[in-house]
Structure formats: structure tokens, C-alpha cells
Amino acid sequence: MILYSFRRCPYAMRARMALRYAGCPVQICEVSLKAKPADMLALSPKGTVPVLSVDGEVLEESLQIMHWALARHDPQNWALRDDPNAAQQATQLIERNDTLFKQQLNHYKYAERYPEQSRETYRALAEAVLLDLEQRLERQAYLVAAHPSIADVALMPFVRQFAGVEPDWFATAPYPRLRLWLQGWLESALFKAIMAR
């Protein structure tokens, strides 16, 4: 079982977290994005990470990999199998994150590439998502349930990236619960393990 990964890629982070949480014995192959290995490109010509190769099967998307791992072992019910409403909310949050919020994050993080608006304007556009997450965390400790779920793990690496663009701003922004939630994940043994060099 080989996972082609890039340490700082948020998609690869969430895949590594799910695999480790599920106890899947996986060999991590750290990829240089400037010199992608031929064996990875043979498996997945699109050339993006993560890519999981297991028993002749190739999974090319981080969510595919997460669901594959959780189907094998899910001790804390990250997949929300007993709560269809929470599972639907998780799906919607992840879809919004991977489309709207990811685009907003790119504009904010790389504002110099998008001179049509200021960094502050791009940040303000993304704050609608941050506000929704903050309000969810006012009701419970995690985004869609009282325990961690696939939604938390799928979104956390992107919120981490957002927080890192202007750390001083994020430290005083009106999202105290989101900061606590993010800090909890960043300090978790799981996250530290998947970020080890």
C-alpha cells in the first residue's frame, strides 16, 4: 500500500489523517511537485497528490481515500453511519470547502496573482464560511456532531492554510471557537504524526 503525498498539501493531509486514524499500514512516498515520480504518473497521469495504490486499485482523490480508510476501520464513527442528517451536512460542508472556499482561499493566499481585488477584500469574501463554522462550533465541539467526523478532518487543513496567511489577523478575528477547534487539531497526536518529516 503506497500513498504518494506532499507534506504540506491540504488534500494529502486529510488523506494521511484518515489512513493513520483507520490504522492502515501505508508507505508514504513524499513527492517533489517539480519532479513527480514516473511510477506515480503511470498510476495517475493527472499528476496530483494524494494517490493511493493498494492491491492493484488506484485511488486518486483525497475523499475517495478517506472513505476507503473509514470503510475499513472507524472506531469514532467519523463516517457518521448512524446519523444520516449529520452525514448529509458533512457532505455539504466538504463540497462547499472544496469548491467555493478553496477558490476564496487561493485568491486570499495568492492575492498578488489576482490584482482585481485587495487581499482584504478576498479575506472578507471568505469570512462568510468562517462565520458559519464558528456558529456551528457554538452548538457543539465539532462541525456536525458531538464527536470528530470526516467533515472536521476534511476542512481542517484548509482552515489551517487560511489562518496562516495573516496569523496576527486570525489571532484576533471574531472566531474564538474556530481558533480553539483548529488548535485542538493542530496539537493532536494524529496531526503531529502525519506531519512528521
N, C-alpha and C positions, 0 to 999 in steps of 0.2 A: 504494500500500500504506500504510494508515494504522493505527497502533496507538493506541487510546485507553488511557491509562495513568494511574497515580497514583504519583508517585515513590517513596513510602515503602511502598506495598502489597507484601507479600512475593510474592503471586501475579504481580503486574505485573513485579516484579524478575526473577523467573525466566523469564518470557516474554521480557523485553528482553535478558537474557543469552543465551538460545538464539538469538534473532534476530540479535544482533550477532555471536556466535560463528560462525553459519552464513553471515554476510555478506549478509543480506537487507536491501536498501535500503528502509528503512521511515521514514515520517514519524511522529514521536511527537506525539500530541496530549495534553498534560497536562490532566487533568480535575479540576475542583473538585467534590468529592463533595457540596457543598452546592448546586451549580448545574450539574448534569450537562447537557452539550450536547444539544440536540434531535436532531442528526444521529446521535449515538451511541445515543440512546434509540430512534430509528427503526430502527436496525440490531439493537439488543439491548434489548428492553423491560425485561429484568430489572435493567438499570442498574448492573451491577458491572463493574469492570475486572479484567483486561485484555479488550479486544475488538479483534480484528484484522479489518480489512476489506481483502480483496485480490481483485481481478478478479471482483467480484460475489459472492464467497464471504465468509461471516462466521464467524469462529471466536470463541467466547465463553468458552472455558475455557483457563487457562494451560497445562495439559498438552497440550491439542489444539494450541495454538500452538507449544509446544516440539517436539512430534512433527512438525508440519508443517515447521518450520525444519530439523530434523535430517534429514528426508527429502530436503531439497534440497542440503545440504552438511554433512558431518560429518567433518572431517579427523582428529579424535582419537578417533573411534568412541564418542562419548557414548552412542549408542543401543545399544551392546553387541551388534551384529548377529551377531558371530561367537562369542558366549558365552551360550547360552540360559539357563544356570544363573544367571549374573550378572544377566541381563536380568530373570529372574523375581524375584530378590532385590530388584532396583531397584524393580520394580512393587510388591512387598510393602512396602518401606520408604516409598515415596511414599504408598501408601494409608494406612498407619498414621500417617504425618505429617499427612496432610490430614484425618484423622478424629480419632483419639484424641489425638495430640499437639497439634493445633490447638486442640481443646477445652481441654486442660490448660493450654496457653499462655494462652488467653483468661482462664481462671479465675485464673491466677497474675498476669498483667499487670494485670488489672482486678479485683483481689481485693475492692476496696470494693463492687463490684456483686454479689458473691457472698459475703455475710457468714456463710454457713453454716459456712465453714471459714476458717482463717487463711491468709495468703499463704504462710507456711512450709509448711503442710500441702499446699497446691496445688503448691508447688515440689517437695516430696518425691514427690508422685504422678508428676510428670513426669520425675523422675530415673531411672526405670526405662528410659525411652527414651534418655536421655543416656548411661547406663551401657552400653547395647547399642551405641550409636555409638562410644563410647570403646573398647570391646572389639574392634569391627571395625577401628578405626584402629590397634590394636596389631598387627594381622596385615599391614596394608598401608597405603599412604599415603592411599588413598581408600576410600569406603564399601563398594563391591562389586567393585572391580577395582584393578589397579596404576596405573590412569590415571583422570583425571576422567570422570565419567559423568553421565547425566541425574539419577541419584539425588543426587549431591553438589549439583548446581545447584538441584534442586527443593527440597531440605531446607535448604540454607544460609541463605536469608532468614529462615526460621522459627527456626533456632538463633541467628541474629543478634538477632532480637527477644527471644528468651529471655534471652540474655546481657545485653541492655540493660536488663532490668527491675531487676536488682540487680548492677551491674557489679562492685562490690567483692566480693560473694559469689562470682560466677562466676570472678573472677580467682584465687581460692584454692581453688575446688572441686576435687574429685579427678578432674578430666577434662583432664589436660595435653595429651593428643593431640587431643582435640576442640578445645581452645583454639588449638592450632597450626594445625589444619585450617581453622578459622574465620578465623584471622588471615591465613592464606595466601590465602584467597578475598577477604577484605576489602582486601588490599593488591594484588590482581591488577589488571593493566591493564584487564581485561574488566569487573570490577566498578566500578572507578573511572569507566570510560567510560559505563556505563549509569546511574550515579548523578549524572553531571554535570548541573548545572541548565541 
